[in-house]
């Protein structure tokens, strides 16, 4: 199937590793011109992604936790690429913590990083997509948004809010040729998941491997997913073939999430 992405200009937040890298690599493999952003050596990561996908990939090193970094990236992408057809919003997750251990300053900090900066990026980018009559906005979420996880109060709350925002925005712009969807990972093998397993092992007084085995036992497919599997779904959601799919939160979880 031709996904109709050849020549489309894509920007992937936090696209140098993990989930974002999986999506970036899949988009590049489908012929999109991709810019990946990340805090460290995005240019080197872009070269690796280009080598793996055979596609055209540029890197831009920037701190996306800062509003100024978001603006710098978008300015650079609009100048270098001539516009943005596909915007993939992604970012690092917050540290695990129980709800009562997070003060107001912590909530404000992570709201800015995980919600406000992404909404700002969409507000800057989506109007031009609407004017052109074609665009794709894809936001990476977490299983915590649909089935809250213990000690993950920040992620549970803020990612759920993004799903509601995505649904609202999708309805407002659907008739203009722009789709807005969320992609919801389960346990995908990334550095982030390794860190969460290690943190759980420390709390439980066990080993990361024991935590992983217990986690795998809850996944019907019987293993963690790969970033390539995740990226393939992400690329489809950004494609011309997904033109009648908007306002949705699509799970890539091996059957893990039990919520309807």
C-alpha positions in Angstrom: 0.0 0.0 0.0 1.3 3.4 -1.0 0.7 5.7 2.1 0.9 8.8 0.0 3.7 10.4 2.1 6.3 10.9 -0.6 7.5 14.5 -0.4 5.4 15.3 2.6 7.3 17.5 5.1 7.3 16.0 8.6 8.6 17.3 11.9 9.0 14.8 14.8 9.4 16.1 18.3 11.8 13.9 20.4 12.5 11.9 17.2 16.1 10.9 17.9 15.3 7.9 20.0 12.6 5.7 21.4 9.0 6.0 20.2 9.7 9.2 18.2 12.5 7.6 16.3 10.3 4.7 15.4 7.8 7.0 13.8 10.5 9.1 12.1 12.1 6.1 10.6 8.8 4.8 9.2 7.9 8.2 7.8 11.3 8.5 6.1 10.9 5.0 4.7 7.6 6.0 3.1 9.2 8.9 1.3 8.5 11.8 3.6 11.1 14.5 4.2 11.7 14.3 7.9 13.2 16.6 10.5 13.9 15.0 13.9 14.4 17.1 17.0 16.1 16.2 20.2 18.2 17.6 22.9 21.5 15.8 22.1 23.1 15.1 18.7 19.9 15.1 16.6 22.1 15.5 13.5 23.9 12.2 14.3 20.6 10.4 15.0 19.2 11.8 11.7 22.1 10.3 9.8 21.5 6.9 11.4 17.7 7.1 10.7 18.5 8.0 7.0 20.8 5.1 6.7 18.3 2.6 8.1 15.3 3.9 6.1 17.0 5.1 2.9 15.0 8.3 3.3 15.7 12.0 3.6 16.2 13.0 7.3 17.5 16.1 8.9 18.3 16.7 12.6 18.0 19.7 14.8 19.3 19.8 18.3 17.1 21.7 20.7 15.5 21.6 24.2 11.8 21.0 23.6 11.0 21.4 27.3 11.6 25.1 26.7 8.9 27.2 24.8 11.8 29.1 23.1 13.1 25.7 21.9 9.8 24.8 20.4 9.6 28.1 18.5 13.2 27.8 17.3 12.5 24.4 15.9 9.3 25.4 14.1 11.0 28.5 12.7 13.9 26.4 11.4 11.6 23.7 10.0 9.3 26.2 8.2 12.4 27.9 6.7 14.3 24.8 5.8 11.4 22.6 4.6 9.2 25.3 3.3 6.3 24.3 5.5 5.1 21.4 7.7 2.6 18.8 6.5 3.0 16.3 9.3 3.6 17.2 12.9 4.4 14.5 15.4 4.2 15.7 19.0 6.2 13.6 21.4 8.3 14.1 24.5 9.9 12.6 27.5 7.6 11.5 30.3 7.6 12.7 33.9 9.2 10.9 36.8 7.0 8.4 38.7 5.5 9.8 41.9 2.3 9.4 44.0 -0.2 12.2 43.7 0.3 13.5 47.2 4.0 13.9 46.7 3.7 16.4 43.8 3.4 20.0 44.8 1.8 22.8 42.8 5.2 23.8 41.3 5.7 20.3 40.1 2.3 20.2 38.4 2.9 23.5 36.8 6.4 22.5 35.5 5.2 19.3 33.9 2.0 20.9 32.5 4.2 23.4 30.7 6.5 20.6 29.3 3.9 18.0 28.5 0.8 20.0 27.5 1.3 23.7 27.0 4.3 23.4 24.7 2.6 20.8 22.5 -0.5 22.8 22.3 1.6 25.8 21.4 3.3 23.9 18.6 -0.1 22.8 17.2 -1.5 26.3 17.4 1.5 27.5 15.3 1.4 24.7 12.8 -2.2 23.5 12.2 -3.6 26.8 10.8 -1.3 26.6 7.8 -2.3 22.9 7.3 -5.9 24.0 7.2 -5.2 26.7 4.7 -3.5 24.2 2.4 -6.4 21.7 2.9 -4.1 18.8 4.1 -2.3 18.0 7.2 -1.6 15.4 9.9 -1.2 16.0 13.6 -0.2 13.0 15.6 0.4 13.1 19.4 2.2 10.3 21.2 0.4 9.4 24.5 0.8 6.6 27.0 -1.3 3.7 28.3 -1.5 5.7 31.5 -3.9 8.1 29.8 -6.5 5.3 29.4 -5.8 3.1 32.4 -4.0 5.0 35.2 -0.9 3.4 36.5 0.2 3.4 40.2 2.7 6.2 41.2 2.3 7.8 37.8 0.0 10.7 38.8 1.6 13.2 36.4 1.5 11.0 33.4 -2.0 9.7 34.2 -3.5 13.1 34.5 -1.6 15.2 31.9 -1.8 12.6 29.1 -5.5 12.1 29.6 -5.9 15.9 29.2 -4.1 15.7 25.9 -6.5 13.1 24.6 -9.5 15.3 25.4 -7.7 18.3 23.7 -7.0 16.1 20.6 -10.7 15.0 20.4 -11.9 18.6 20.6 -9.4 20.0 18.1 -10.1 17.1 15.7 -13.8 18.0 15.5 -13.0 21.7 14.9 -10.8 21.2 11.9 -12.0 17.8 10.4 -13.7 19.5 7.4 -10.5 21.2 6.4 -8.5 18.1 5.5 -6.5 17.9 8.6 -6.6 14.9 11.0 -5.7 14.8 14.6 -5.0 11.5 16.3 -3.3 10.1 19.4 -1.1 7.0 19.3 -1.1 5.1 22.6 1.8 2.8 23.3 1.8 -0.1 25.7 5.1 -1.6 26.8 7.4 -0.8 23.9 11.1 -1.6 24.3 12.7 1.9 24.8 15.1 3.5 27.3 12.1 5.0 29.0 10.6 1.6 29.7 13.9 0.3 30.9 14.1 3.2 33.3 10.6 2.6 34.6 11.3 -1.1 35.1 14.5 -0.2 37.0 12.6 2.3 39.2 9.9 -0.3 39.9 12.5 -2.9 40.8 14.1 -0.5 43.3 10.7 0.2 44.9 9.9 -3.5 45.1 13.3 -4.7 46.2 13.7 -6.9 43.2 15.5 -6.9 39.8 14.6 -5.1 36.6 14.5 -8.5 34.8 11.9 -9.8 37.4 9.8 -6.7 36.8 10.0 -7.2 33.1 9.0 -10.8 33.3 6.0 -9.8 35.5 5.1 -7.1 33.0 5.3 -9.4 30.0 3.0 -11.8 31.8 0.2 -9.2 31.6 0.6 -8.6 27.8 -1.5 -11.0 25.7 1.0 -11.0 22.9 3.6 -12.1 25.4 6.4 -9.6 24.8 7.3 -5.9 24.7 6.7 -4.2 21.3 9.4 -2.8 19.1 9.8 0.8 18.0 9.5 -0.4 14.4 6.0 -1.9 15.1 5.0 1.3 16.8 6.4 3.5 14.0 4.5 1.5 11.3 1.2 2.4 13.0 2.3 6.0 13.4 3.2 6.3 9.8 -0.2 5.0 8.7 -2.0 7.5 11.0 0.0 10.3 9.2 -0.8 8.9 5.8 -3.2 9.9 3.0 -4.8 6.5 3.5 -5.9 7.5 7.0 -8.0 10.5 5.8 -11.2 9.3 7.4 -9.6 8.6 10.8 -9.5 11.5 13.2 -10.1 12.3 16.9 -9.0 8.8 17.8 -6.6 7.3 20.3 -5.1 4.3 18.6 -3.5 1.7 20.9 -0.3 -0.1 20.0 -0.1 -2.3 23.1 -0.2 -6.0 22.3 -3.6 -6.2 24.0 -2.2 -4.8 27.3 -4.7 -2.0 28.0 -7.9 -3.6 29.5 -10.0 -0.4 29.4 -12.7 -0.4 26.6 
